[in-house]
């Protein structure tokens, strides 16, 4: 089975929401700024509950915040 990746548009959404800082987003969803950094960088996938809270903060559907690519990585 190939590697599965969750990607996100959090940085872009923060920028389009009055240039919200990572700290401001963290406070709104109840996590640390370091957690937001890790999610933005793709090093950590949030829980489903946290993902929904983030979508609610941005007032956007979950699918516009996160996407899931289940295509296997192609070897070069």
C-alpha positions in Angstrom: 0.0 0.0 0.0 1.3 3.5 -0.9 1.9 6.4 1.5 -1.2 8.4 2.4 -0.9 12.1 2.8 -3.2 14.7 4.3 -2.6 18.2 2.9 -4.0 21.5 4.0 -4.7 25.1 3.1 -4.4 26.5 6.6 -1.7 29.1 5.8 -3.7 30.5 2.9 -6.9 30.5 4.9 -5.2 32.3 7.8 -3.9 34.9 5.3 -7.3 35.5 3.9 -8.8 35.8 7.4 -7.3 39.1 8.4 -3.8 37.6 8.4 -4.6 35.5 11.4 -1.5 34.3 13.3 -0.8 30.7 14.1 -1.1 31.7 17.8 -4.6 33.3 17.2 -5.7 30.1 15.4 -4.3 27.9 18.1 -6.2 29.8 20.8 -9.5 29.6 18.8 -9.3 25.9 18.4 -7.7 25.0 21.8 -4.3 23.8 20.9 -0.7 25.1 21.1 0.9 27.2 18.4 3.4 24.3 17.9 0.5 22.0 17.0 -0.7 24.5 14.3 2.9 24.7 12.9 3.2 20.9 12.7 -0.2 20.6 11.0 0.6 23.3 8.5 3.9 21.6 7.7 2.2 18.3 7.2 4.1 16.7 10.0 1.0 16.0 12.0 -2.6 15.1 11.0 -5.2 16.6 13.3 -7.9 14.6 15.0 -11.3 14.7 13.2 -12.6 17.0 16.0 -9.8 19.4 15.6 -10.1 19.5 11.9 -13.8 20.4 12.2 -13.0 23.1 14.7 -10.5 24.6 12.3 -13.0 24.5 9.5 -15.5 26.3 11.7 -13.1 29.0 12.6 -12.5 29.7 8.9 -16.3 29.3 8.2 -15.5 27.0 5.3 -16.2 23.3 4.5 -13.7 20.8 5.9 -12.8 19.8 2.3 -11.5 23.3 1.7 -9.2 23.1 4.7 -7.9 19.6 4.4 -7.6 17.1 1.5 -6.5 13.5 1.4 -4.5 12.0 -1.4 -4.6 8.2 -1.5 -2.8 7.9 -4.7 0.4 5.8 -4.3 3.6 7.7 -4.7 5.2 7.0 -8.0 8.8 5.8 -8.1 11.2 7.9 -10.1 
